[in-house]
Amino acid sequence: MPLKLFKPLDKGLNLLINLLEKLSVATLLGGVGAGFLLGGFILGWYNDQITIPAGGYLTPILENSLGNPGCKLLSYMSLTISAPEIACHNPRPAVREILHAIPRLSFGNLALVFGVLGSLTIFRPFRFLRIPIGTASLLLGVTFIAKLTCFHSNLLEPLVDINDQHMKLLFFSTVNLPPNNLAFEPSFIPGFKTDYLLDRIDSTFYFLSWGWYLTMAGGVLLVSTGLHIGIEKFNYVPLSVILRRMGMVLFFLFLYSLGLFLPCMLAEYKQIKGDNYLAQGNYEQALIEYFSAQRLNNQLFYHPVFRENLGEVYYKLNRADTPEYYIYRGTLLSKEGKTLETLATYQQALRMSPDDPVIKKYLVSLYIQQGLDYFNAGSNEYSAIQSWKAALEIDPRQLQAHFYMGKAYFDMGNYEQSIVENQTFIAKTTNSILKANAYSNIGDCYVKMEKPKEARAAYLLSRSLDRILNNRMTDSLAGGI
């Protein structure tokens, strides 16, 4: 009886071994590349639905290489290669109608198609697809990078802002919520900028989701294995053939990348020329160069340094009819520590350009800092809360305000409202350490309200999010809660 059970298993293993013996190393690597493409699609889709949990188990080196998988970023399932976007720039009405009729293709769906086609290259009749599919996958990655660095670089601004907010909140927790939690949390590195092309490329590569790294790795594997087609027939591939094929692929990728990045590079050239003229005091010429740069890359409107430099030109030319004039003037007043005058200046700029994201960012940052100044002064929690509420009115997605208000309400003895603010913060953030701190804050509130059962539940939730040296939770539970 046991022998009969083992016979099907033995046959299956023999078939698998025979199949592997017939496959070349290049074919196996091509299959791995196709698997990477499919894995890239799956991770991109998964990250678009819920966040990939990051419990602090990845090493810092790996985490810094791949960005933070614990945060829901711009995975490629939410971005599209949009024919309607192209249609808007086409002068022919008939062509625009055709392009508008084409459905939007997301980057993730294209990765899925390439992954399926790439998996077919394991079989001999489809091996010719390795180089085309691998090249297409690399083009997909280059297109995504160009979309974020050139065509929609404004999408990077919220990510950089979330970066800085998380780091400020972790510092605030360390100072104001002892005993400190010492767990390693995969957190964004602060200090990313989007003002110049290299800054945007640096930020884009850091914020790429895991799916994109797998997609581009799959493309490289498929291309590299496709260069060795013919090894079964000749037992080797002439070096000249490999170099010629590789050169063709690289040259095509270079031309495609150059075509995508060239307008942005020209805009940066004009922007730097404007910066030089500004430094020389030639404000009229600087204004001409900045206008030229903005025509080549309209995304510069969303980047603070460009708007500040343009504002300095307007300020020197006494052009008070532009919002940039007030952006620069507000920056000068802020450096002088004149908070109320700075607020009035930024508010004037916002009245001139109500939906301007740069002005809103400056105003929100100023209100947040004003609230912290009130809070750190002691016994002025009410004024601090009013400043943070003003920040939320401008930017409802602001994370810091809810966390700070939760602490301020706790200090004022308004524990119910403190719980509400902490719960709101938990719903907005994806950082597990900060969530754990917020749950500990809620537990502290329930302790003050003499509700030990609810306090214990909150502390246990904190532990579930941060099991590594969660000192606040440990001390509270050890105290008999």
C-alpha positions in Angstrom: 0.0 0.0 0.0 2.7 2.6 0.9 4.5 1.8 -2.4 1.4 2.6 -4.4 1.1 6.0 -2.7 4.8 6.8 -3.5 4.6 5.9 -7.2 2.6 9.1 -8.3 5.0 11.2 -6.3 8.0 9.5 -7.8 6.6 10.0 -11.3 6.0 13.7 -10.6 9.5 14.2 -9.3 11.0 12.5 -12.3 9.0 14.7 -14.6 10.1 17.8 -12.8 13.8 16.7 -12.9 13.6 16.0 -16.6 12.0 19.4 -17.2 14.8 21.2 -15.2 17.5 19.2 -17.1 16.1 20.4 -20.4 16.0 24.0 -19.4 19.1 26.1 -19.7 20.3 28.5 -17.0 19.2 31.4 -19.2 15.7 30.0 -19.5 15.5 29.6 -15.7 16.7 33.1 -15.1 14.1 34.3 -17.7 11.5 32.5 -15.7 12.7 34.3 -12.5 12.5 37.6 -14.3 8.9 36.9 -15.3 8.2 35.9 -11.7 9.6 39.2 -10.6 7.2 41.0 -13.0 4.3 39.1 -11.6 5.5 39.7 -8.1 5.8 43.4 -8.9 2.2 43.5 -10.0 1.0 41.6 -6.9 2.9 43.9 -4.5 1.8 47.0 -6.4 -1.8 45.8 -6.2 -1.5 44.7 -2.5 0.1 48.0 -1.5 -2.8 49.9 -3.2 -5.4 48.1 -1.1 -3.8 48.0 2.3 -0.4 48.9 3.6 2.3 46.2 3.7 3.0 45.7 7.4 6.4 46.8 8.6 6.9 45.6 12.2 10.5 46.6 12.4 11.9 43.3 11.4 13.8 44.5 8.3 17.4 45.6 8.7 18.0 49.3 8.3 20.2 48.7 5.2 17.4 46.9 3.4 14.8 49.4 4.6 16.8 52.4 3.4 17.3 50.7 0.0 13.7 49.9 -0.6 11.9 52.8 1.1 9.3 52.1 3.7 6.8 49.3 2.9 4.8 50.2 5.9 3.5 53.3 4.3 1.0 53.5 1.5 2.8 55.4 -1.2 2.2 56.0 -4.9 2.1 52.3 -5.9 1.8 52.0 -9.7 -1.8 50.7 -9.5 -3.0 54.2 -8.7 -1.1 55.9 -11.6 -2.0 55.6 -15.2 -0.5 56.0 -18.6 -3.3 58.1 -19.7 -4.3 58.5 -23.3 -6.8 61.3 -22.4 -3.9 63.3 -21.0 -2.0 63.0 -24.3 -5.2 63.8 -26.2 -5.4 67.3 -24.5 -2.2 68.3 -26.3 -3.1 67.0 -29.7 -4.3 69.8 -32.1 -6.4 67.4 -34.3 -10.0 66.9 -33.0 -10.4 63.5 -34.7 -7.2 62.3 -33.0 -8.3 63.7 -29.6 -11.6 61.7 -29.9 -9.8 58.5 -30.6 -7.4 59.0 -27.7 -10.2 59.8 -25.3 -11.9 56.5 -26.3 -8.8 54.5 -25.2 -9.2 53.2 -21.6 -6.7 54.3 -19.0 -4.0 51.7 -18.5 -2.4 51.6 -15.1 1.3 50.8 -14.6 0.4 47.8 -12.5 -1.9 46.3 -15.2 0.9 46.7 -17.8 3.3 45.0 -15.4 0.8 42.1 -15.2 0.6 41.8 -19.0 4.4 41.8 -19.3 4.7 39.3 -16.5 2.3 36.9 -18.2 4.1 37.3 -21.6 7.4 37.0 -19.8 6.4 33.7 -18.3 5.7 32.3 -21.7 9.4 32.8 -22.6 10.2 29.7 -20.6 8.9 27.7 -23.6 11.1 27.5 -26.8 8.6 29.1 -29.3 8.3 32.3 -27.2 11.9 32.8 -26.3 12.2 35.6 -28.9 9.9 37.7 -26.5 12.6 37.9 -23.8 14.3 41.1 -25.1 11.1 42.9 -26.2 9.3 42.1 -22.9 12.3 42.9 -20.8 12.9 46.1 -22.6 9.2 47.1 -22.3 9.4 46.4 -18.5 12.5 48.7 -18.2 10.7 51.3 -20.3 7.7 51.0 -17.9 10.0 51.7 -14.9 11.7 54.7 -16.7 8.2 56.1 -17.6 7.1 55.9 -14.0 10.2 57.6 -12.8 9.8 60.3 -15.4 6.1 60.7 -14.4 7.1 61.5 -10.9 10.2 63.6 -11.5 9.0 65.6 -14.5 5.3 65.4 -15.4 3.7 65.0 -12.0 6.5 66.0 -9.5 3.8 67.7 -7.4 2.9 64.2 -6.2 6.3 64.0 -4.5 5.6 67.0 -2.3 3.0 65.3 0.0 5.4 62.3 0.4 8.3 64.6 1.5 5.9 66.4 3.8 4.8 63.2 5.4 8.5 62.3 5.8 9.1 65.4 7.9 5.9 65.1 9.9 6.7 61.6 11.0 10.2 62.5 12.1 8.9 65.6 14.1 6.3 63.4 15.7 8.8 60.8 16.7 11.0 63.5 18.3 8.0 65.0 20.1 7.1 61.6 21.5 10.7 61.1 22.7 10.7 64.5 24.5 7.1 64.7 25.8 5.9 61.1 26.3 8.5 59.3 28.5 9.5 56.6 29.1 10.7 56.5 25.5 10.1 53.6 23.2 13.3 52.3 21.8 12.0 50.1 18.9 13.4 50.4 15.4 10.7 51.7 13.2 11.4 51.8 9.4 10.8 55.5 8.9 11.4 57.8 6.1 14.7 59.7 6.1 14.0 63.4 6.5 15.4 66.1 4.3 14.3 65.0 0.9 13.6 67.9 -1.5 12.0 68.4 -4.9 13.5 71.7 -6.0 15.9 70.4 -8.7 15.9 67.4 -11.0 18.5 65.4 -9.1 16.6 66.0 -5.9 13.4 64.7 -7.5 15.1 61.6 -8.9 16.6 60.9 -5.5 13.2 61.2 -3.8 11.5 59.1 -6.5 13.9 56.2 -6.1 13.5 56.3 -2.4 9.7 56.3 -2.5 9.4 53.6 -5.1 7.3 50.7 -3.9 8.8 47.2 -3.8 6.8 46.3 -6.9 8.8 48.7 -9.0 12.1 47.3 -7.9 10.9 43.8 -8.8 9.5 45.0 -12.1 12.8 46.6 -13.2 14.8 43.6 -11.9 12.5 41.3 -13.9 13.2 43.4 -17.0 16.9 43.3 -16.5 16.8 39.5 -16.1 14.7 39.0 -19.2 16.9 41.2 -21.4 20.1 39.6 -20.1 18.8 36.1 -20.7 17.5 37.1 -24.1 20.9 38.1 -25.2 22.0 34.4 -24.9 19.4 33.0 -27.3 21.2 30.5 -29.4 23.3 28.8 -26.8 21.7 25.4 -27.3 22.6 25.4 -31.0 26.2 26.8 -30.9 27.1 26.0 -27.3 28.2 29.6 -27.0 27.2 33.0 -28.1 29.8 35.1 -29.9 30.9 38.1 -27.8 30.3 40.4 -30.7 26.7 39.3 -30.9 26.1 39.8 -27.2 27.7 43.3 -27.3 25.7 44.3 -30.4 22.4 43.2 -28.9 23.2 44.9 -25.6 24.2 48.1 -27.3 21.0 48.2 -29.2 18.9 47.7 -26.1 20.9 50.3 -24.1 20.8 52.8 -27.0 17.1 52.5 -27.3 16.6 52.9 -23.5 18.9 56.0 -23.7 17.0 57.6 -26.5 13.6 57.0 -24.8 14.9 58.3 -21.4 16.4 61.4 -23.1 13.1 62.1 -24.9 11.2 61.9 -21.6 13.7 64.0 -19.5 14.8 66.5 -22.1 12.1 69.1 -21.4 12.7 68.9 -17.7 16.5 69.2 -18.2 16.0 72.3 -20.4 13.7 73.8 -17.8 16.3 73.2 -15.1 18.9 74.9 -17.3 16.7 77.9 -17.5 15.9 77.8 -13.8 19.6 77.7 -12.9 20.3 80.6 -15.3 17.5 82.5 -13.5 19.2 81.7 -10.2 22.5 83.1 -11.4 20.9 86.3 -12.7 19.1 86.7 -9.4 22.4 86.4 -7.5 23.9 89.0 -9.8 21.1 91.4 -9.2 19.8 91.3 -12.8 16.2 90.8 -11.9 14.6 91.5 -15.3 16.7 88.8 -17.0 16.1 86.4 -14.1 12.3 86.9 -14.5 12.6 86.0 -18.2 14.5 82.8 -17.4 12.1 81.8 -14.7 9.1 82.3 -17.1 10.9 80.2 -19.7 11.6 77.5 -17.2 7.9 77.4 -16.1 6.8 77.1 -19.7 9.0 74.1 -20.2 8.0 72.5 -16.9 4.7 73.7 -15.3 5.4 71.5 -12.2 7.8 74.1 -11.0 4.8 76.0 -9.7 4.5 73.3 -6.9 8.1 73.6 -5.7 8.9 76.0 -2.8 12.4 77.1 -3.8 11.4 78.1 -7.3 8.4 80.0 -6.0 10.6 81.7 -3.3 13.3 82.7 -5.9 10.6 84.0 -8.2 9.1 85.9 -5.3 12.5 87.5 -4.5 12.6 88.8 -8.1 9.1 90.3 -7.7 10.1 91.7 -4.3 13.2 93.4 -5.7 11.1 94.8 -8.6 8.4 95.9 -6.1 5.7 93.8 -7.8 3.2 93.4 -5.0 0.5 92.2 -7.4 1.8 88.6 -7.3 1.4 85.9 -4.6 5.1 85.1 -5.0 5.9 88.6 -3.7 4.2 87.7 -0.4 5.7 84.2 -0.2 9.2 85.8 -0.2 8.2 88.6 2.1 6.7 86.1 4.5 9.9 84.1 4.5 11.9 87.2 5.4 9.5 88.1 8.2 9.6 84.5 9.5 13.4 84.6 9.7 13.1 87.8 11.8 10.8 86.0 14.2 7.8 88.2 13.4 5.1 85.4 13.6 2.0 87.5 13.5 3.2 89.6 10.5 4.3 86.5 8.7 0.8 85.0 9.2 -0.8 88.1 7.8 1.5 88.1 4.8 0.9 84.4 3.9 -2.9 85.0 4.4 -2.7 87.9 1.9 -0.9 85.5 -0.5 -3.6 82.9 0.0 -6.3 85.4 -0.8 -4.6 86.1 -4.1 -4.2 82.4 -4.9 -6.7 80.4 -2.8 -5.7 76.9 -3.9 -2.0 77.4 -4.0 -0.3 74.4 -2.4 3.0 76.1 -1.6 1.3 79.0 0.3 -0.9 76.5 2.2 2.2 74.5 3.1 3.9 77.6 4.5 0.8 78.6 6.4 0.3 75.2 7.9 3.9 74.9 9.0 3.7 78.3 10.6 0.5 77.4 12.5 2.0 74.1 13.7 5.2 75.8 14.9 3.2 78.5 16.6 1.2 75.9 18.4 4.3 74.1 19.6 5.7 77.5 20.8 2.6 78.0 22.9 2.7 74.5 24.1 6.3 74.5 25.1 5.8 77.9 26.9 3.7 76.0 29.4 0.1 76.7 30.7 -1.0 77.9 27.2 -2.5 74.8 25.8 -5.7 76.6 24.7 -3.8 78.9 22.3 -1.7 76.0 21.0 -4.9 74.1 20.2 -6.4 77.1 18.4 -3.2 77.3 16.2 -3.4 73.5 15.4 -7.1 73.8 14.5 -6.2 76.6 12.1 -3.7 74.3 10.5 -6.3 71.6 10.1 -8.7 74.1 8.5 -6.1 74.7 5.7 -4.9 71.1 5.4 -7.3 68.4 6.8 -4.8 65.7 6.0 -2.3 67.2 8.5 -1.0 64.5 10.9 0.9 66.5 13.5 -2.0 68.6 14.7 -4.2 65.7 15.9 -1.3 64.1 17.8 -0.3 67.4 19.5 -3.9 68.2 20.3 -4.3 64.8 21.9 -1.4 65.6 24.3 -2.6 69.2 25.0 -6.1 68.0 25.8 -4.6 65.4 28.1 -2.6 68.0 30.0 -5.8 70.2 30.3 -7.7 67.2 31.8 -10.1 66.9 28.8 -9.5 63.2 28.4 -12.5 62.5 26.2 -11.4 64.9 23.6 -7.8 63.6 23.9 -9.1 60.1 23.0 -10.9 61.5 20.0 -7.8 63.3 18.7 -5.6 60.2 19.2 -8.2 58.0 17.4 -8.3 60.4 14.5 -4.5 60.4 14.3 -4.5 56.5 14.3 -6.9 56.5 11.4 -4.7 58.8 9.4 -1.1 57.6 10.0 0.6 54.4 8.8 3.6 54.5 11.1 3.3 51.6 13.6 5.4 53.2 16.3 3.4 56.4 16.3 0.2 54.4 16.3 1.5 52.5 19.3 2.3 55.8 21.1 -1.3 57.0 20.3 -2.8 53.9 21.8 -0.7 54.3 24.9 -2.0 57.9 25.1 -5.5 56.6 25.0 -4.7 54.1 27.7 -3.3 56.9 29.9 -6.6 58.8 29.3 -8.6 55.8 30.5 -6.4 55.4 33.5 -7.2 59.0 34.5 -10.9 58.3 33.8 -10.6 55.3 36.1 -11.6 52.8 33.4 -9.0 50.1 33.8 -10.6 47.6 31.4 -10.5 50.1 28.5 -7.0 51.2 29.5 -5.7 47.7 29.4 -7.3 47.1 26.0 -5.6 50.2 24.6 -2.2 49.2 26.1 -2.5 45.8 24.5 -3.2 47.3 21.2 -0.1 49.4 21.6 1.9 46.2 22.3 0.5 44.6 19.2 1.9 47.4 17.1 5.2 47.8 18.9 6.6 44.7 20.7 10.2 45.8 20.8 11.1 47.7 24.0 7.6 49.4 24.3 8.5 50.9 27.6 5.4 53.1 28.1 3.0 50.1 27.6 5.2 47.8 29.7 5.3 50.2 32.6 1.6 50.8 32.5 0.7 47.1 32.4 3.2 46.3 35.1 1.5 48.8 37.2 -1.5 46.5 37.5 -3.7 47.9 34.6 
